[in-house]
Amino acid sequence: MRWDRARSYLHLGDYRRGWVEYEARLHTGQLPARKLPGEAWKGQRYDGKRLLLVSEQGFGDAIWIARYLRAVKALGGELIMECRPPSIPLIASMELR
C-alpha cells in the first residue's frame, strides 16, 4: 500500500511525501534483502570515494536513472552503476566526462 501511495505522490509532484513513502520499500520485503557495502548516499559530493548506484527494478529503471549519471559523476569520485547485462552497451556508450 505504501508503494502505491509513494508512486501516486511522486506522480503528482509531491516529492516530500512521495520519497518518504518510497523508502518504505526497503523495510516491507518488496525488495530482496541485500547487504551492500558502505552507507546510503544522500546526494552529497563523494570526492575520492566510490559510489555504487544499485538498479532495483529492471531495464526501465536503469534507463530512467541513466539520464542523471553525468550530474552524479560531476559530484565526485568513481561512479559504478549496476544494471542488467543487456543494458551495458547503452550505459557504457554515455559520455560521462
FIKE-873736 format. One record per atom (N, C-alpha, C, CB): residue in three letters; chain; x, y, z. Coordinates in pm, whole numbers, plus 50000, padded with zeros to 5 digits. Glycine has a CB too. Layout:
# residues N
{rest ALA | kette A | east X | north Y | up Z}
...
//
This chain:
# residues 97
{rest MET | kette A | east 50082 | north 49881 | up 50000}
{rest MET | kette A | east 50000 | north 50000 | up 50000}
{rest MET | kette A | east 50087 | north 50127 | up 50000}
{rest MET | kette A | east 49907 | north 49999 | up 50121}
{rest ARG | kette A | east 50192 | north 50127 | up 50079}
{rest ARG | kette A | east 50279 | north 50245 | up 50083}
{rest ARG | kette A | east 50348 | north 50265 | up 49949}
{rest ARG | kette A | east 50385 | north 50232 | up 50195}
{rest TRP | kette A | east 50379 | north 50155 | up 49880}
{rest TRP | kette A | east 50441 | north 50163 | up 49747}
{rest TRP | kette A | east 50349 | north 50239 | up 49652}
{rest TRP | kette A | east 50472 | north 50022 | up 49692}
{rest ASP | kette A | east 50221 | north 50202 | up 49652}
{rest ASP | kette A | east 50124 | north 50268 | up 49565}
{rest ASP | kette A | east 50106 | north 50415 | up 49603}
{rest ASP | kette A | east 49988 | north 50195 | up 49572}
{rest ARG | kette A | east 50101 | north 50440 | up 49732}
{rest ARG | kette A | east 50087 | north 50578 | up 49778}
{rest ARG | kette A | east 50210 | north 50660 | up 49736}
{rest ARG | kette A | east 50069 | north 50582 | up 49932}
{rest ALA | kette A | east 50328 | north 50601 | up 49751}
{rest ALA | kette A | east 50451 | north 50670 | up 49710}
{rest ALA | kette A | east 50447 | north 50705 | up 49562}
{rest ALA | kette A | east 50575 | north 50583 | up 49740}
{rest ARG | kette A | east 50410 | north 50609 | up 49481}
{rest ARG | kette A | east 50405 | north 50634 | up 49337}
{rest ARG | kette A | east 50303 | north 50741 | up 49303}
{rest ARG | kette A | east 50372 | north 50506 | up 49262}
{rest SER | kette A | east 50192 | north 50742 | up 49373}
{rest SER | kette A | east 50090 | north 50846 | up 49349}
{rest SER | kette A | east 50143 | north 50984 | up 49385}
{rest SER | kette A | east 49963 | north 50816 | up 49431}
{rest TYR | kette A | east 50204 | north 50995 | up 49503}
{rest TYR | kette A | east 50261 | north 51124 | up 49544}
{rest TYR | kette A | east 50366 | north 51171 | up 49444}
{rest TYR | kette A | east 50323 | north 51113 | up 49684}
{rest LEU | kette A | east 50454 | north 51082 | up 49404}
{rest LEU | kette A | east 50560 | north 51120 | up 49310}
{rest LEU | kette A | east 50501 | north 51163 | up 49176}
{rest LEU | kette A | east 50657 | north 51004 | up 49289}
{rest HIS | kette A | east 50402 | north 51089 | up 49129}
{rest HIS | kette A | east 50337 | north 51125 | up 49003}
{rest HIS | kette A | east 50274 | north 51264 | up 49010}
{rest HIS | kette A | east 50230 | north 51021 | up 48966}
{rest LEU | kette A | east 50219 | north 51297 | up 49126}
{rest LEU | kette A | east 50153 | north 51427 | up 49145}
{rest LEU | kette A | east 50252 | north 51539 | up 49176}
{rest LEU | kette A | east 50051 | north 51417 | up 49255}
{rest GLY | kette A | east 50380 | north 51505 | up 49189}
{rest GLY | kette A | east 50480 | north 51607 | up 49217}
{rest GLY | kette A | east 50498 | north 51639 | up 49364}
{rest GLY | kette A | east 50446 | north 51731 | up 49145}
{rest ASP | kette A | east 50436 | north 51562 | up 49452}
{rest ASP | kette A | east 50452 | north 51581 | up 49597}
{rest ASP | kette A | east 50573 | north 51498 | up 49640}
{rest ASP | kette A | east 50321 | north 51540 | up 49677}
{rest TYR | kette A | east 50692 | north 51550 | up 49609}
{rest TYR | kette A | east 50815 | north 51474 | up 49631}
{rest TYR | kette A | east 50847 | north 51456 | up 49779}
{rest TYR | kette A | east 50930 | north 51542 | up 49563}
{rest ARG | kette A | east 50815 | north 51552 | up 49862}
{rest ARG | kette A | east 50844 | north 51539 | up 50005}
{rest ARG | kette A | east 50776 | north 51414 | up 50062}
{rest ARG | kette A | east 50796 | north 51666 | up 50081}
{rest ARG | kette A | east 50648 | north 51399 | up 50042}
{rest ARG | kette A | east 50578 | north 51281 | up 50093}
{rest ARG | kette A | east 50609 | north 51158 | up 50009}
{rest ARG | kette A | east 50427 | north 51305 | up 50096}
{rest GLY | kette A | east 50623 | north 51177 | up 49878}
{rest GLY | kette A | east 50648 | north 51063 | up 49790}
{rest GLY | kette A | east 50775 | north 50988 | up 49821}
{rest GLY | kette A | east 50652 | north 51108 | up 49648}
{rest TRP | kette A | east 50886 | north 51060 | up 49841}
{rest TRP | kette A | east 51012 | north 50992 | up 49868}
{rest TRP | kette A | east 51013 | north 50926 | up 50004}
{rest TRP | kette A | east 51129 | north 51089 | up 49857}
{rest VAL | kette A | east 50945 | north 50986 | up 50102}
{rest VAL | kette A | east 50935 | north 50921 | up 50235}
{rest VAL | kette A | east 50863 | north 50788 | up 50221}
{rest VAL | kette A | east 50861 | north 51013 | up 50337}
{rest GLU | kette A | east 50752 | north 50787 | up 50151}
{rest GLU | kette A | east 50677 | north 50662 | up 50133}
{rest GLU | kette A | east 50754 | north 50562 | up 50048}
{rest GLU | kette A | east 50541 | north 50692 | up 50068}
{rest TYR | kette A | east 50826 | north 50611 | up 49949}
{rest TYR | kette A | east 50903 | north 50524 | up 49860}
{rest TYR | kette A | east 51011 | north 50449 | up 49937}
{rest TYR | kette A | east 50967 | north 50606 | up 49747}
{rest GLU | kette A | east 51071 | north 50513 | up 50036}
{rest GLU | kette A | east 51175 | north 50448 | up 50116}
{rest GLU | kette A | east 51121 | north 50329 | up 50195}
{rest GLU | kette A | east 51239 | north 50549 | up 50212}
{rest ALA | kette A | east 50991 | north 50319 | up 50213}
{rest ALA | kette A | east 50931 | north 50206 | up 50285}
{rest ALA | kette A | east 50960 | north 50074 | up 50216}
{rest ALA | kette A | east 50780 | north 50226 | up 50298}
{rest ARG | kette A | east 50990 | north 50076 | up 50086}
{rest ARG | kette A | east 51017 | north 49954 | up 50012}
{rest ARG | kette A | east 51136 | north 49879 | up 50070}
{rest ARG | kette A | east 51041 | north 49985 | up 49866}
{rest LEU | kette A | east 51224 | north 49951 | up 50139}
{rest LEU | kette A | east 51343 | north 49891 | up 50197}
{rest LEU | kette A | east 51310 | north 49808 | up 50322}
{rest LEU | kette A | east 51444 | north 49998 | up 50232}
{rest HIS | kette A | east 51192 | north 49828 | up 50379}
{rest HIS | kette A | east 51156 | north 49764 | up 50506}
{rest HIS | kette A | east 51035 | north 49674 | up 50496}
{rest HIS | kette A | east 51132 | north 49868 | up 50609}
{rest THR | kette A | east 50970 | north 49669 | up 50382}
{rest THR | kette A | east 50845 | north 49594 | up 50370}
{rest THR | kette A | east 50862 | north 49456 | up 50307}
{rest THR | kette A | east 50746 | north 49672 | up 50290}
{rest GLY | kette A | east 50983 | north 49425 | up 50261}
{rest GLY | kette A | east 51004 | north 49296 | up 50195}
{rest GLY | kette A | east 50973 | north 49301 | up 50046}
{rest GLY | kette A | east 50921 | north 49190 | up 50260}
{rest GLN | kette A | east 50941 | north 49417 | up 49992}
{rest GLN | kette A | east 50911 | north 49429 | up 49850}
{rest GLN | kette A | east 51036 | north 49413 | up 49764}
{rest GLN | kette A | east 50845 | north 49562 | up 49821}
{rest LEU | kette A | east 51150 | north 49434 | up 49824}
{rest LEU | kette A | east 51277 | north 49413 | up 49755}
{rest LEU | kette A | east 51352 | north 49302 | up 49826}
{rest LEU | kette A | east 51362 | north 49545 | up 49751}
{rest PRO | kette A | east 51426 | north 49222 | up 49752}
{rest PRO | kette A | east 51508 | north 49120 | up 49819}
{rest PRO | kette A | east 51611 | north 49188 | up 49909}
{rest PRO | kette A | east 51578 | north 49028 | up 49715}
{rest ALA | kette A | east 51633 | north 49131 | up 50026}
{rest ALA | kette A | east 51732 | north 49187 | up 50118}
{rest ALA | kette A | east 51871 | north 49171 | up 50059}
{rest ALA | kette A | east 51724 | north 49117 | up 50257}
{rest ARG | kette A | east 51947 | north 49278 | up 50061}
{rest ARG | kette A | east 52084 | north 49277 | up 50009}
{rest ARG | kette A | east 52173 | north 49351 | up 50108}
{rest ARG | kette A | east 52092 | north 49342 | up 49868}
{rest LYS | kette A | east 52286 | north 49293 | up 50135}
{rest LYS | kette A | east 52385 | north 49359 | up 50219}
{rest LYS | kette A | east 52482 | north 49429 | up 50126}
{rest LYS | kette A | east 52458 | north 49258 | up 50315}
{rest LEU | kette A | east 52476 | north 49561 | up 50124}
{rest LEU | kette A | east 52563 | north 49640 | up 50038}
{rest LEU | kette A | east 52672 | north 49706 | up 50122}
{rest LEU | kette A | east 52482 | north 49747 | up 49960}
{rest PRO | kette A | east 52789 | north 49723 | up 50065}
{rest PRO | kette A | east 52896 | north 49788 | up 50140}
{rest PRO | kette A | east 52870 | north 49937 | up 50155}
{rest PRO | kette A | east 53030 | north 49766 | up 50071}
{rest GLY | kette A | east 52925 | north 49994 | up 50259}
{rest GLY | kette A | east 52916 | north 50139 | up 50276}
{rest GLY | kette A | east 52784 | north 50186 | up 50332}
{rest GLY | kette A | east 52940 | north 50205 | up 50147}
{rest GLU | kette A | east 52757 | north 50312 | up 50310}
{rest GLU | kette A | east 52636 | north 50374 | up 50363}
{rest GLU | kette A | east 52552 | north 50431 | up 50248}
{rest GLU | kette A | east 52672 | north 50485 | up 50464}
{rest ALA | kette A | east 52428 | north 50456 | up 50276}
{rest ALA | kette A | east 52338 | north 50512 | up 50174}
{rest ALA | kette A | east 52384 | north 50652 | up 50136}
{rest ALA | kette A | east 52192 | north 50515 | up 50224}
{rest TRP | kette A | east 52382 | north 50681 | up 50007}
{rest TRP | kette A | east 52422 | north 50811 | up 49955}
{rest TRP | kette A | east 52305 | north 50906 | up 49966}
{rest TRP | kette A | east 52472 | north 50800 | up 49809}
{rest LYS | kette A | east 52331 | north 51029 | up 50009}
{rest LYS | kette A | east 52226 | north 51129 | up 50027}
{rest LYS | kette A | east 52239 | north 51246 | up 49929}
{rest LYS | kette A | east 52229 | north 51182 | up 50169}
{rest GLY | kette A | east 52316 | north 51226 | up 49822}
{rest GLY | kette A | east 52329 | north 51329 | up 49720}
{rest GLY | kette A | east 52446 | north 51423 | up 49738}
{rest GLY | kette A | east 52206 | north 51408 | up 49716}
{rest GLN | kette A | east 52528 | north 51403 | up 49839}
{rest GLN | kette A | east 52641 | north 51491 | up 49863}
{rest GLN | kette A | east 52758 | north 51455 | up 49772}
{rest GLN | kette A | east 52685 | north 51483 | up 50010}
{rest ARG | kette A | east 52859 | north 51542 | up 49768}
{rest ARG | kette A | east 52981 | north 51514 | up 49692}
{rest ARG | kette A | east 53046 | north 51389 | up 49750}
{rest ARG | kette A | east 53080 | north 51636 | up 49697}
{rest TYR | kette A | east 53117 | north 51317 | up 49666}
{rest TYR | kette A | east 53183 | north 51194 | up 49710}
{rest TYR | kette A | east 53326 | north 51188 | up 49658}
{rest TYR | kette A | east 53104 | north 51070 | up 49664}
{rest ASP | kette A | east 53393 | north 51301 | up 49661}
{rest ASP | kette A | east 53531 | north 51310 | up 49613}
{rest ASP | kette A | east 53619 | north 51202 | up 49677}
{rest ASP | kette A | east 53588 | north 51450 | up 49642}
{rest GLY | kette A | east 53698 | north 51133 | up 49594}
{rest GLY | kette A | east 53790 | north 51033 | up 49643}
{rest GLY | kette A | east 53724 | north 50905 | up 49690}
{rest GLY | kette A | east 53869 | north 51089 | up 49754}
{rest LYS | kette A | east 53596 | north 50890 | up 49666}
{rest LYS | kette A | east 53523 | north 50771 | up 49709}
{rest LYS | kette A | east 53463 | north 50701 | up 49587}
{rest LYS | kette A | east 53411 | north 50807 | up 49811}
{rest ARG | kette A | east 53407 | north 50586 | up 49610}
{rest ARG | kette A | east 53340 | north 50508 | up 49506}
{rest ARG | kette A | east 53190 | north 50507 | up 49539}
{rest ARG | kette A | east 53398 | north 50361 | up 49496}
{rest LEU | kette A | east 53109 | north 50539 | up 49439}
{rest LEU | kette A | east 52964 | north 50539 | up 49455}
{rest LEU | kette A | east 52904 | north 50430 | up 49368}
{rest LEU | kette A | east 52903 | north 50678 | up 49419}
{rest LEU | kette A | east 52826 | north 50343 | up 49429}
{rest LEU | kette A | east 52758 | north 50235 | up 49357}
{rest LEU | kette A | east 52611 | north 50269 | up 49347}
{rest LEU | kette A | east 52779 | north 50098 | up 49427}
{rest LEU | kette A | east 52561 | north 50286 | up 49225}
{rest LEU | kette A | east 52418 | north 50304 | up 49202}
{rest LEU | kette A | east 52358 | north 50167 | up 49175}
{rest LEU | kette A | east 52390 | north 50404 | up 49084}
{rest VAL | kette A | east 52265 | north 50127 | up 49258}
{rest VAL | kette A | east 52206 | north 49994 | up 49250}
{rest VAL | kette A | east 52077 | north 50000 | up 49171}
{rest VAL | kette A | east 52181 | north 49936 | up 49392}
{rest SER | kette A | east 52062 | north 49910 | up 49077}
{rest SER | kette A | east 51940 | north 49900 | up 48999}
{rest SER | kette A | east 51846 | north 49804 | up 49069}
{rest SER | kette A | east 51969 | north 49854 | up 48852}
{rest GLU | kette A | east 51735 | north 49855 | up 49117}
{rest GLU | kette A | east 51643 | north 49772 | up 49196}
{rest GLU | kette A | east 51538 | north 49700 | up 49112}
{rest GLU | kette A | east 51574 | north 49857 | up 49298}
{rest GLN | kette A | east 51499 | north 49759 | up 48999}
{rest GLN | kette A | east 51377 | north 49710 | up 48938}
{rest GLN | kette A | east 51392 | north 49649 | up 48799}
{rest GLN | kette A | east 51283 | north 49820 | up 48930}
{rest GLY | kette A | east 51468 | north 49703 | up 48711}
{rest GLY | kette A | east 51477 | north 49644 | up 48579}
{rest GLY | kette A | east 51532 | north 49739 | up 48474}
{rest GLY | kette A | east 51344 | north 49594 | up 48536}
{rest PHE | kette A | east 51507 | north 49706 | up 48348}
{rest PHE | kette A | east 51561 | north 49784 | up 48236}
{rest PHE | kette A | east 51513 | north 49928 | up 48239}
{rest PHE | kette A | east 51521 | north 49720 | up 48104}
{rest GLY | kette A | east 51386 | north 49949 | up 48256}
{rest GLY | kette A | east 51330 | north 50084 | up 48257}
{rest GLY | kette A | east 51389 | north 50168 | up 48369}
{rest GLY | kette A | east 51179 | north 50079 | up 48271}
{rest ASP | kette A | east 51406 | north 50107 | up 48485}
{rest ASP | kette A | east 51465 | north 50175 | up 48600}
{rest ASP | kette A | east 51607 | north 50220 | up 48566}
{rest ASP | kette A | east 51466 | north 50082 | up 48723}
{rest ALA | kette A | east 51685 | north 50133 | up 48509}
{rest ALA | kette A | east 51824 | north 50165 | up 48474}
{rest ALA | kette A | east 51831 | north 50276 | up 48369}
{rest ALA | kette A | east 51897 | north 50040 | up 48424}
{rest ILE | kette A | east 51747 | north 50268 | up 48269}
{rest ILE | kette A | east 51748 | north 50370 | up 48163}
{rest ILE | kette A | east 51701 | north 50504 | up 48217}
{rest ILE | kette A | east 51659 | north 50326 | up 48044}
{rest TRP | kette A | east 51599 | north 50502 | up 48301}
{rest TRP | kette A | east 51548 | north 50626 | up 48360}
{rest TRP | kette A | east 51656 | north 50693 | up 48446}
{rest TRP | kette A | east 51422 | north 50598 | up 48446}
{rest ILE | kette A | east 51726 | north 50614 | up 48526}
{rest ILE | kette A | east 51831 | north 50666 | up 48613}
{rest ILE | kette A | east 51953 | north 50713 | up 48532}
{rest ILE | kette A | east 51874 | north 50560 | up 48715}
{rest ALA | kette A | east 51979 | north 50648 | up 48420}
{rest ALA | kette A | east 52099 | north 50680 | up 48339}
{rest ALA | kette A | east 52102 | north 50826 | up 48296}
{rest ALA | kette A | east 52104 | north 50591 | up 48216}
{rest ARG | kette A | east 51988 | north 50889 | up 48283}
{rest ARG | kette A | east 51989 | north 51030 | up 48240}
{rest ARG | kette A | east 52052 | north 51122 | up 48343}
{rest ARG | kette A | east 51847 | north 51076 | up 48210}
{rest TYR | kette A | east 52065 | north 51075 | up 48466}
{rest TYR | kette A | east 52126 | north 51155 | up 48572}
{rest TYR | kette A | east 52272 | north 51121 | up 48596}
{rest TYR | kette A | east 52049 | north 51136 | up 48700}
{rest LEU | kette A | east 52327 | north 51026 | up 48525}
{rest LEU | kette A | east 52464 | north 50980 | up 48553}
{rest LEU | kette A | east 52567 | north 51091 | up 48539}
{rest LEU | kette A | east 52499 | north 50867 | up 48460}
{rest ARG | kette A | east 52555 | north 51173 | up 48438}
{rest ARG | kette A | east 52653 | north 51281 | up 48419}
{rest ARG | kette A | east 52653 | north 51376 | up 48539}
{rest ARG | kette A | east 52623 | north 51359 | up 48288}
{rest ALA | kette A | east 52536 | north 51413 | up 48587}
{rest ALA | kette A | east 52526 | north 51504 | up 48701}
{rest ALA | kette A | east 52581 | north 51438 | up 48828}
{rest ALA | kette A | east 52379 | north 51547 | up 48724}
{rest VAL | kette A | east 52555 | north 51311 | up 48846}
{rest VAL | kette A | east 52606 | north 51239 | up 48963}
{rest VAL | kette A | east 52757 | north 51226 | up 48954}
{rest VAL | kette A | east 52540 | north 51099 | up 48975}
{rest LYS | kette A | east 52807 | north 51191 | up 48838}
{rest LYS | kette A | east 52952 | north 51177 | up 48818}
{rest LYS | kette A | east 53023 | north 51309 | up 48849}
{rest LYS | kette A | east 52983 | north 51132 | up 48673}
{rest ALA | kette A | east 52961 | north 51421 | up 48818}
{rest ALA | kette A | east 53022 | north 51552 | up 48843}
{rest ALA | kette A | east 53037 | north 51583 | up 48992}
{rest ALA | kette A | east 52938 | north 51660 | up 48777}
{rest LEU | kette A | east 52974 | north 51503 | up 49077}
{rest LEU | kette A | east 52982 | north 51526 | up 49221}
{rest LEU | kette A | east 53101 | north 51459 | up 49288}
{rest LEU | kette A | east 52856 | north 51478 | up 49286}
{rest GLY | kette A | east 53185 | north 51390 | up 49212}
{rest GLY | kette A | east 53299 | north 51336 | up 49281}
{rest GLY | kette A | east 53375 | north 51225 | up 49215}
{rest GLY | kette A | east 53257 | north 51290 | up 49407}
{rest GLY | kette A | east 53402 | north 51122 | up 49294}
{rest GLY | kette A | east 53495 | north 51015 | up 49261}
{rest GLY | kette A | east 53448 | north 50917 | up 49157}
{rest GLY | kette A | east 53526 | north 50941 | up 49381}
{rest GLU | kette A | east 53470 | north 50791 | up 49186}
{rest GLU | kette A | east 53440 | north 50683 | up 49091}
{rest GLU | kette A | east 53292 | north 50646 | up 49099}
{rest GLU | kette A | east 53529 | north 50558 | up 49120}
{rest LEU | kette A | east 53229 | north 50636 | up 48984}
{rest LEU | kette A | east 53087 | north 50602 | up 48976}
{rest LEU | kette A | east 53071 | north 50466 | up 48912}
{rest LEU | kette A | east 53008 | north 50709 | up 48897}
{rest ILE | kette A | east 52998 | north 50377 | up 48979}
{rest ILE | kette A | east 52968 | north 50245 | up 48927}
{rest ILE | kette A | east 52817 | north 50230 | up 48928}
{rest ILE | kette A | east 53037 | north 50131 | up 49013}
{rest MET | kette A | east 52763 | north 50183 | up 48816}
{rest MET | kette A | east 52619 | north 50161 | up 48809}
{rest MET | kette A | east 52591 | north 50014 | up 48784}
{rest MET | kette A | east 52555 | north 50247 | up 48698}
{rest GLU | kette A | east 52510 | north 49958 | up 48867}
{rest GLU | kette A | east 52466 | north 49820 | up 48849}
{rest GLU | kette A | east 52351 | north 49820 | up 48748}
{rest GLU | kette A | east 52421 | north 49756 | up 48985}
{rest CYS | kette A | east 52358 | north 49730 | up 48651}
{rest CYS | kette A | east 52248 | north 49717 | up 48556}
{rest CYS | kette A | east 52248 | north 49575 | up 48499}
{rest CYS | kette A | east 52260 | north 49822 | up 48441}
{rest ARG | kette A | east 52143 | north 49541 | up 48430}
{rest ARG | kette A | east 52134 | north 49408 | up 48368}
{rest ARG | kette A | east 52227 | north 49403 | up 48247}
{rest ARG | kette A | east 51987 | north 49376 | up 48326}
{rest PRO | kette A | east 52288 | north 49287 | up 48221}
{rest PRO | kette A | east 52387 | north 49275 | up 48113}
{rest PRO | kette A | east 52345 | north 49333 | up 47978}
{rest PRO | kette A | east 52421 | north 49133 | up 48094}
{rest PRO | kette A | east 52221 | north 49314 | up 47931}
{rest PRO | kette A | east 52187 | north 49372 | up 47800}
{rest PRO | kette A | east 52190 | north 49526 | up 47799}
{rest PRO | kette A | east 52049 | north 49325 | up 47759}
{rest SER | kette A | east 52186 | north 49589 | up 47917}
{rest SER | kette A | east 52189 | north 49736 | up 47924}
{rest SER | kette A | east 52331 | north 49792 | up 47920}
{rest SER | kette A | east 52120 | north 49783 | up 48050}
{rest ILE | kette A | east 52430 | north 49708 | up 47938}
{rest ILE | kette A | east 52568 | north 49756 | up 47949}
{rest ILE | kette A | east 52612 | north 49837 | up 47827}
{rest ILE | kette A | east 52662 | north 49638 | up 47968}
{rest PRO | kette A | east 52590 | north 49792 | up 47703}
{rest PRO | kette A | east 52635 | north 49873 | up 47589}
{rest PRO | kette A | east 52572 | north 50013 | up 47586}
{rest PRO | kette A | east 52602 | north 49802 | up 47459}
{rest LEU | kette A | east 52445 | north 50022 | up 47619}
{rest LEU | kette A | east 52378 | north 50152 | up 47620}
{rest LEU | kette A | east 52437 | north 50244 | up 47727}
{rest LEU | kette A | east 52226 | north 50135 | up 47643}
{rest ILE | kette A | east 52449 | north 50192 | up 47848}
{rest ILE | kette A | east 52501 | north 50273 | up 47958}
{rest ILE | kette A | east 52648 | north 50310 | up 47931}
{rest ILE | kette A | east 52488 | north 50195 | up 48093}
{rest ALA | kette A | east 52726 | north 50214 | up 47881}
{rest ALA | kette A | east 52869 | north 50238 | up 47854}
{rest ALA | kette A | east 52888 | north 50342 | up 47743}
{rest ALA | kette A | east 52939 | north 50106 | up 47815}
{rest SER | kette A | east 52792 | north 50355 | up 47654}
{rest SER | kette A | east 52807 | north 50449 | up 47543}
{rest SER | kette A | east 52784 | north 50595 | up 47585}
{rest SER | kette A | east 52710 | north 50413 | up 47431}
{rest MET | kette A | east 52733 | north 50615 | up 47705}
{rest MET | kette A | east 52707 | north 50751 | up 47753}
{rest MET | kette A | east 52839 | north 50816 | up 47795}
{rest MET | kette A | east 52607 | north 50750 | up 47872}
{rest GLU | kette A | east 52861 | north 50935 | up 47747}
{rest GLU | kette A | east 52984 | north 51006 | up 47781}
{rest GLU | kette A | east 52962 | north 51079 | up 47913}
{rest GLU | kette A | east 53025 | north 51106 | up 47669}
{rest LEU | kette A | east 53030 | north 51032 | up 48017}
{rest LEU | kette A | east 53010 | north 51087 | up 48149}
{rest LEU | kette A | east 53114 | north 51191 | up 48188}
{rest LEU | kette A | east 53009 | north 50977 | up 48250}
{rest ARG | kette A | east 53210 | north 51213 | up 48103}
{rest ARG | kette A | east 53317 | north 51309 | up 48140}
{rest ARG | kette A | east 53289 | north 51446 | up 48087}
{rest ARG | kette A | east 53450 | north 51262 | up 48088}
//
